[in-house]
Amino acid sequence: MRQILDFCSNWYFSKENGGAAAAFAGDAVTLPHTWNAKDGQDGGNDYYRGTCWYAKKFTKAELPEAERLYLEFEGVAMTADVYVNDQKLAHHEGGYSTFRVDITDVLQEENVIAVSADNSDNEIVYPQKADFTFYGGIYRPVKIVAVPAAHFTLDYHGGSGVKVTPKIEGSSAEVTIEAWVTGDAKEATFTVYGADQCPNCNGISQIAAVEEGKATAVITIPDVHLWDGIEDPYLYAVKAVLDSGDETTVKFGCRTFSVDPEKGFFLNGRSYPLCGAARHQDRQGVGYAITPEMHKEDLEIILEMGANTVRLAHYQHAQYFYDLCDEAGLIAWAEIPYITRHMDTGYDNTISQMTELVIQNYNHPSIICWGLSNEITASGGVTEELIANHKALNDLCHKLDATRPTTMAHVFMLDPNSDFVMLPDIRSYNLYYGWYIGEVEQNDEWFDTFHKDHPEAVIGLSEYGADANPAYQSANPTKGDWTESYQAVYHEHMLKMWKERPYIWAMHVWNMFDFGADGRDEGGKPGQNQKGLVTFDRKTKKDAFYIYKAYLSKEAFVHICGRRYVNRHEEVTEIKVYSNQDTVTLYVDGVEKETKTGDKIFKFEVPITGEHTIKAVSGDLTDEITIKKVAEKDPSYVKEGGEVENWFDRDDEVVREGYYSIADSMATLKQNPAAAALVGRLMEQAKKSYGDVAQAVQMPEAIQRQMDMASLKSMIKQASKAVTPEMVKQLNDALNQIPRN
């Protein structure tokens, strides 16, 4: 019989690169653990990246009696070496996948295991450059797996040894089960049953001979119960038993899906528009070392929003979370951390990480595509080596899995007409019009143009978003102000854009949660990317969360926006309500003010004089906030650096007739060498606030021309505290001394 033992307690840890001795002289820890839980999310781009050591003593008597014993690591970031009793047994490159080590032959009565974990900068293992923190550590659980000498293979790229491929034929499913066997077993018995049933209830069994290390069976499920997304995520299971006594169970789902370039995503033959979010796995104060309860809370928040899809970015996520997606019916995009910067010396690592991703996750019905890379042309453009690497990955995915398409998330700077765009089976773009560049309406224009020019190509939106600190509020939100208010307005537009374009195969907002990006220093929270619809600690759902809920969720609700915008200086304030109901009635201080009929967004104009209680009602649903009139704008609602209108007391302080100023477009300023030099120095300073990723980005000429159409004033408004009001005034004064040609 197979036995699994938790092996997470009684470890020791040291940041010193001194082997087991250093670890035992360090701190006692319980796994999962990361050494970057604090410094990886406090800003400064200075979190510790290097080789650290973990060690643990154990006796042979503590382990199950078995013919073979494996150590199973679910995630060690980023490169790991494993020693048992001073013998090096394994080297693993890749911080997000499972790997196992057979320790049977080196065990003694008293044993020491030592593991080096290395997240240092290198040119071999991805990721090396990206807008998130690469936390180091043994940050997922470690287990002992005890099996007979003849067992389902545990040595092949961290997989389960069992591969299940359902094929729907009318009302039935033909299920092909392939199992790989290590050792001298003669036959395997496979039993298929509903995962909600006991293994011996209503099962369909078949015995298969083990020939040349493999057993194969084909079992037909009559009147198959389909895995049907969030509506009905029904799962089956295969119980696989060898005559040696080894036993394992894998779950699977029976479903069909397709993607049409005109009509979008289809599940089980019906249109199933995909809208959801991307997810990073870290959490504030915890980093990657999250608990099952935290995983489950993430899933529950995603489901509360009404999402039916999740992009699990930018690496392989925990098996537990893929299991949760299966059980909840979320459509999942899975990918490897081949991101931002192509490394010619990293080819082998992309192949090994993709192999592990596909083999370890093949049986998950939630996963419908394999992501080859993310924004990989951002810092180096399209090269022959990069194309060759992607072709190899594309072919590998098709070889390992003939049932799912490949995809890529292209950076917005990549020319949509590039042949590289069409390399995967389907594709999506990361677009940030309305935040980093341009206006939000340009997202509509981009998709309309792409679809017109490439009607045969499946296209989606894999990233888009706007940073928001919930502390920042505005009655007149504008791009770059970092307010919760602007983020909500931005996403109102993006959802409308998606709803009007059924050919967008999937839309994944960036991001579901704020996440650690130690290179960032902006928006009042150093070390964080704040594009999340929910804060890093998962405690605050920003207003934008609820516009998604209005579009996507069937759970009836009303939500009043601006509950953190308490102190209001305007005479008449806008009260905005999000709801998936048809009518909303507003009460002010207990008195009915107005009833409006609408579609998801309800706006009311309310005069304010003092402190007021605002209540929104729709049937039995209610929501309530308190606001109060103040004489002047509350400075705490404005990000450090101030608002544009606060840089100068009067508009005539900006523009000097016959001279340059920050009101000029970037294109105009670039035409004058002196003005261009001044602007260049400021932009380099501002660029630093976006971390080292921004330093590597190469902007194509066409995109740069779009950016240059904007005024310098609008560009620097979005910059972080790296550009202060004093710097803006000094720059404008200097530009005011340069006469126009």
N, C-alpha and C positions, 0 to 999 in steps of 0.2 A: 504493500500500500504506500502511496505517496503521502508524505507528511511535510507540512510547511511550518517553520518556526520563526517567530518574530525575533530579529537580531539587532534591535535598535538601542538597547540599553547598555550602560556601563562602558561607554567609549571615552577616550581622552583625545584632546585636540590641542595643537600648537600651530601658531603662524610661523614658527621657526622651521626652516627647511633642514631638519636634522633627523629624519627617520622616526622609528618607533620610540627611541629614547627621548627625543624632544616632545613627542606627543604625550607620553606618560608623565613628563615633567610639567605639562600644561594643564588645561582645564578639563574637568569632567563634564561631558555633554551627553545628551540623549539625541539620537537622530530622529528626524531630519534636522540638519544644521547647516547654516551658512555663516561665513565670517564677514559678510558684507551687509548684514541686516540694517546697520545704521549708516556706515560710511558710503554705502552704495546708493543712498537716496537723500543725502543732505546737501548736495551741490558741491561745486568745486572741481569736478572731474578728477578726483584724487583718491577714489576708493582703492583699497589694496588689491592688487592683482599680482599673484605669485604662486609659489608652491607651498602648500600647508599639509600637515600630517594628522591623520587619525589613527588611533591604535586601540586594541581591545584584547584582553586576556580571557581565555575560556578553556574549559576542560573538555575532553572528549566525552565524558560522562554526561555533560549538559546537552549533547546533541542526540537526536533520534538514532536508533540503531537502523542502519540501512547499508546497502551495498555501495551506493554512490551518494556523495554529499556535495551539494553545490551552494556557493554563495551567490545570491541574486541581488544586484544593485539596480534600482529603478532609475537612478539619476545621480551622476557625479560630475560636477562642473569644474573644468571643461575636459581636461585630460586626466586619466587615472592610471596609477600603477598599483597593483595588489600583490602584497607579500604575505605568505603564511610561513611562520617559523624560518624567517630570513630567506625564503625561496620566492623569487619573483614568478608569479603564476599568470599575470595578465597585464596587458597594456591596452587601454581603451581611449579612443579619441572621439569626443562628442559628448556634450554635457546634458543631453535631454532624452537619451534612450536607455533601455534596459540592457544589461549585459550580465553574464553569469561566469563563474569560475569554479571548476571542479577541484575541490580541495582534498578529496578522499585520500590520495596517496601520500600526502605530506603530513597528515595528522599524527600527533603524539598524545600522550595522556594530558600534558599541559601545553597550551598553544598560545601563540601571539599572532594576531592579524594586524597588519599595518597597511594603510592606504594613503598614497600621496594624491592630492587633488590640486590641479594647477589651472588657474584661469588667466595666466599671464598672456601678454601680447605676443603673437607669433604669426607666422606666415603659412600655417598648415591647417589649423583647425578653425572652422567657422562656429560662431560669428566673431569677427574682429573689429568691425566698424558698423555701428548702428545706433539709433536713437533710443537705447534702453541699456540698463545696467546688466553686465554679465556677472551675476553673483557667483561666487565660488563656494564649493562645499559638497558634502554628501547630503544633499538637500531633499532626497526622497527616501522612502524606507529601504532597509536592507533585511533580507530574509535568508534562512537556510532552507533549501529544498532537498528533501531526502527521498530517494527513489531506488527501486531495484536495479540490478545491473542492466536488465533489459527494460528500456523506458522510452517514452515519447521524447524525441530529441530536444535537449535543452541547450545544445552547443551552437545552434544555427542562428546567428544574428539576433539572439534574444527573443526568438519567437516561441510560441506554445508547442510547435511541432504538429499542430492540427490546422488544416486549411479547409474552410467550408465555403462552397460556391453554389448558391441557390439559383435556379433558372425557372422563371414562371412560364408554365405551359397551360393556358386557359385558366381553369379554376384550381389547378394543382401546381405543385412546385417539385422540380427534380433537383435534389440536393446531392451534389458531389462532395464527398468527404475524403480528403487526402491526409494521411498521417505518416510522418517519418519516424523511424524507430532506430534507436541506438541499442546494440546488444542482440542477443540470440533469442528473439521472440518469434513464435510461429504464426499466431493469429491475433487479430484484434476484433473486438465486438463494439459496434457503434449503435447507440440508441438515440433516436431523435424524439423530443417531447417538447411540449409547451413549457417555456421557462418558468411560468407561474405554477406549474404542476410539479409533483414529486417525480424523481427520476424513473420510478417504476410504474407510473400511472400513464396509461394510454400512449405508451411509447412504441415506436416502430424500430425494430432492431434488425441488424444484418451483421453477419460474421464475414471477415475478409482475411485472406492469407497475407502474411508479411513476406514479400518477395523483394530481395535486394534492398532491404531497409525501408520498404514503403508498403503501406496497406491502403487500398482504395475501395470505397463503397459508394453506390448510388442508391439513394433512398427517395421514394416518391411520397410527398405529403398531399393526400387528397383534400379538397376543400380548404386550401391553404388560407391561413389567417395572415393578411399582409401587414408588414410594418408600414404604417401610414402616417408618418410624421407626428406632429404634436397632437393630432386628433386621436390616433390609435397606434402607439409605438409598441406593437406586439412583438415579443421576442420568443424565439425557439432556442433550444439548447441541444448540443450533442455531447453525450457521455461516451467517452472513449476508454475502453478497458483492454489491456494486454493480458495474455495468458500468464505473464510474469507477475501480475498483480498490480502493475502501475495503472493509474487511473487519472484522467483529467477531464474537465468539462469546459466547453467553450460555448458562448452564446452567439446567435446570429439572427438576422432578420430577413424576411423575404419581401423584396420590393423591386420595382422597376423605376427607372428615371431616365429622362432625356432632356436635352437643352436645344431649343430652337432659336435660330438667330433673329426671328421675327416675333415669336410669342413667348420666349423666356423658358423658365424651368417647368418641367412636368414631373409629377410623382404619381406612379401607378396609373398613368394614362390621363391624368387630369392636370389642368394648369394649377401651378402651386408657386405663386410669386414669392421670391425669397427676400426677406428684409430682416436684418439683425445687426450684430456688432462683432467686432474683433475683441479678443481677450488676451491680455498678458496675465501670466500666472502669479506675479508677485503681489505683495501686500505691504502696507506701511508698517514699519517696525519689525517685519517678519522676513521680508525678502522672498526668496523662493521656498523657504522651509515651512510651507503651509500645511495645515492639517486637513483631514477628510472633511471636517465640519466647514472649513473655509471654502473648500472646493464646492461643497453642496450649497453653501450660501451664495456663491457666485452664480451657480446654475439657477437657483431660485429667483435671484434678481433679474437674470436674463429672461426667464420665463414670465415673471411679473410684468415686464415691459411688453410682452406679447411677441417677442422675436421667435422666428421659426428656423433661424440659421445662426451659426457662429463661426467666425474665422479664428482658428486656433493658431495665433501668430506668436512669434516668428520662428517657431521651432516645434519639435514634438512635445506634446503635453502629457500629463500623467495618464496612465491607463485608467485610473479611477475616474478621471474626468471624461474620457471617451466613453466609458461605461455609463456615466450619468447622461451623456448625450443620447446614447442608444435608448436608455430607459425613458427619457423625456421626449424623444422624437425630434430632437434638433438636428437639422442638416448641418454637417460639419465640413469645413475646408481644413485639411491637414497639410503641413508644409515643413521643410527643413530650413535651418538658419543660413541659407546661402543668400546673403543680404548686403546691399549697399556697394561693396567693393569686391570685384572678382580678383582672386589670387591664383595665378597660374600654378603655384605650388600647392594649392588646396584642392586640386581635381580629385585625388583619391578620397579625400574626406567627404566631398559632396556625394560620391558614389556610395561610400559606406554608410553615411547618415541616411541617404534615401533608401538604401537596401533595408536598413533597420526599421525605418518608418513604415514601409510598405509591409514587410513581413510581420512586424509586431502588431500591426493595426488592420490587417486584411479583413478580419472577420467582423469589424464594426459596421453595422448597417448605416449608422449616422454619417460616416465619411463617404463623400461622393466625388472627391477629386484630390489629386496629389499636387501640391504647390511646388514648382521647381525652384523658384527664387522670388525675392522681393526687392524691387527697386535696384536691381543689380547693376544697372547702367548709370547710376547716379554719380559715381565718382570716376568712371573710366570710359564711359561710352561703350559702343558696340565694337568688339574686337573679334578676330578670327578665333582666338583661344576661348573667349567667352561663348561664342556660338557653338563651338565644338563641345564644350562642357555641357551646355544645355541640350544639345542633340543626344549626347550620351545619356543624360538623365532621362530625357523623354523616352528614349528607346528602352532604358532599364525599367521604367514604370510600366510600359506596355508589356514587357517580357514577364515581369513579376505579377502583373495584374491586368488582365484583358477586359475587366468589367468597369473600370473607372477612367475618366479622362484626366489628362494633365492640364494644369493651369499655371498662370504666372500673374503676379501683381506688378504692373509696369509703373515706373516713376513718371510723374506728370510731364517731366521734361523730354521724355522719349517721343520722337516723331511718330505719330499714329500710323504713318504710311511706311514705316520701316518694316522690312521683311522679318525682322526679329520679333515684332509684335505678334506675328502669326505662327510662331514656332510651336507653341503648345496647342492642344486640341481646343481649349476655350481660354478666355483671357479676361482680365479685369485691369482697370487703371486706378492709380492713386491720384486723385485730383483735389487740389486745395484752392480753387478759385473762391474768392470770398473770404480767404484767410491770409495765406502767404502772398498770393498774387491776385490781381484782378478783382472782379465783382462776382457775387454768387450766381448771377444770371448766366455767367460764362460757362457754368457746368452744363446748363441746358444746351447752349450753342455747341459745346464740345461733343456731346452725345449725338445731337442731331446731325452734325457734320460727319462724325465717324460712321454712323448708321447709314447715312446716304452714300458715303464713299465706299463702304465695305458691307453691303447688305447681307453677304453670305457669312459674315464673321460674328460669332457669339461674343458679346461684350458685357462686362459688368463693372461695378464700382466697388473696389476692394478697400479703399481708404478715402475718407473725407472727414473734415471736422474743424472745430474752432476751440481754442483753449479758453477755459473759464474758471476763474476763482470765485466760488460762491459768495465771498465777502464783497466782491465788486459788483456794483449795481448802477443802473442808469435809466433815466426817463427817456433818453434819446440815444439808444445804443447804436454804436457804429463799429465797423470792422477795426480790429486792433485794440479795442478798449479793454479786452480781457474780462468783460462783465458776463455774469450769468445771463443777463438780459440779451446781449447780442448772440450768445451761443444758441439761445432758444429761437430767436428770429432766423438765424442761419439755418437751423434744422427744420424749421417750418417750411422754408423754401425747398430744401433738399428732398423732403418727403413728398411734397407736391410734384417736384420734378420726376421722382421715381414713379409715382402713381400714374403719371401721364405717359410713361414710356414702358410698356409691357415687355419690350425686347431686352431690357436690362436684366440679365439672368440672375443676378444677386447683388444686393447692396449691403455692405458691411461698414457701419459707422466706425470711425477711429476716435475713440475707443470706448468699450463698455465701462472701463474703470480708469481713473488716473493711475499712472505707473511710474516706477523709478527710472529716471534718466539723469544720472549724476552729473552729466556734462551741461545740463540746463541750469539757468539762473534767471528766471523771469516770472512775471505774474505773481510775485509775492510768496512763492513757494519754491525755493532752490531745490534742485535735484528731482523735480517732478515734471512729467509731461501731463498737462491738465486738460487734455481733450476728452477725458472721460465724461460719460453721462452721469457717473457716480464717483464720489471722491475715493481717494486711495484707501482710506480706512473702511470704505463701504457704508459709512454712516449717513451720508447726505446724498440724496437723489436730486440732482440739479433739475431745474425746470425743463430743460430739453428732454430729459428722460420721459416726461409725461406727454410730450407731443408724440413721441413714438408709441406710447401706450394708447393714445387716442386713435392712432392709425392702425395699430396692430392687435391690441388686446380685445378679447370678448368680455373681459371683466368690466362691468359698468362702474364708472367713477367720474368724479369732478375734481379738478385741481386748480387752485388759484395760484397764478404765477406771482413772483416778487415777494414772497413771504419774508425774505431776508432784506428786502428794500423797505425798511420800516420808516426811516426818517426821510420824508419827501418834501422838497422845497417848492414844487410847482403848485399853482393855485388849483388847477384841475388835473387830476392824475388819471392815468389809464389803468383800469383793472382788467387783466386778461385772464381768461379761464380756459383751460383745456379739458375736453370731455369727449367721450364717444357716444354721448346722448344728443338728441336733436334739439332740446331746449334747455336753457339755463336761466334761472331767476337770481338776480342779485339783490341782497339786502344790505343796507348801510345803517349801522346802529339799530338793528332790529326792524327797520322800516323798509318795506319792499320798494325798490327803486325802479327796476325794469326787468322784463322778460325778453330774451332774445332767442330766435331760432337760427341755427347755424350748422356748420360742418367742422367740428373739432376745435375751432378757435372762436371764442366769444369775447368781444371787447366792449367795455363800458367806460364812459367818462364820468368821473366822480369828483365834484368840488370838495376840497378838504379845508378844514379850519382848525382842527385840533386833533385829538386822538379818536380814531374811528375803528369800529369792528366791522369787517367786511365778510359777508357770508354768501357763498354760492350754493344754490339748491337745484337739484334736478330729481324730481320724484322723492325717493327716500334718501338720496345721496346728498351729502353736504361736505363743504370744506370751509374753513374760516381762517382769516388772518387779521392782524392788527397793524394799522399804520398811523403815523401822526405827522402833522404839518410842522415844518421847521423853517426858520427864516432863510438859511443858506444851505448850500449843498453840503452833505456830510462828507468830509475829506476821507474818511475810512472806506468809502465806496469807490475810490479812485486808486488805480494801481500806482505804485511809486514811479515818479516821473511826470505825473499829472496828465490832465487831458490836453488835447491840442489847443482848445480855446483858452487854456490857462497858461500857455507858454508866453503869450503876449497880452498886454492889457487892451490893445486896440488893433484892428486889422491893418491900420496904416503904419503900424510898427513893423509889419512883415515886408510889404512891397515898397521899394523905392523906385520911382519912375526912372526908366532908362538903365536900370541895373538888375542883376540877378537876385533871386531870393528862393526860399524854400517852397514858394508857391509854384515855381517852375517845374516842368516835367523833368524826369531823369534824362530823357533824350535831349532836351534843350540844354541842360547843364553839361552834358557830356561833350557837347560841341565846342565848349570853351575849355582849353587845357587847365587854366587856373581854377575854374569852378569844378571841373572834373576831379582834380587832385584833392580839393577840399572834401568833396562828397565821398571820394574813395576812402579817405582816412576815417571818416565817420562810419561808413558801412563796415569796414574791417573791425572797428571797435564793437559795433552792434552784433556782428556775426559771431563774436566770441560767446555771446549769451546762449547760443544754440548748441554749444558743445563742439567736440571735435568732428562730429559727422558733417556739420555745415562747412567745415574747412575743406572737405574733400569733394563737395558737390560741384559738378561741372554743368553750367547752364548753357543749353543749346541756344544758338543765335535767335531762333524764332521765338522762344520763350522769353529770352532777354528783351526782345523788342516789345513784347506784351507788357513786361514789367516796366520798361522805360516810358511807357505811355502815362503811367501814374505820376502824380506830383511827388516831389521829395517829401513834402509835408505828410502826405498819406502813408508813405513808406516808413518814415521814422516814427510815426505815431504808434506803429505796431511793435517797435523795438522794445526791448526790456529796459530795466533800470540802467543798463549799460549806456543808454542815451538819456542824459538828464536834461531838464529844462534849460539849465545854464549852458550846456553844450549846444542845444538847439539855437539859443539866442546868439551865442558866439558864432556859430556857423552862419546864421542869417546875416549877422553884422558883417562878416567877412564877405559873403556873397554880395551884400549891398555895396561893397566897395569895387566890385568888378563890373565895368560898363559893358553893356550889350554891344556886340560887334555891329 
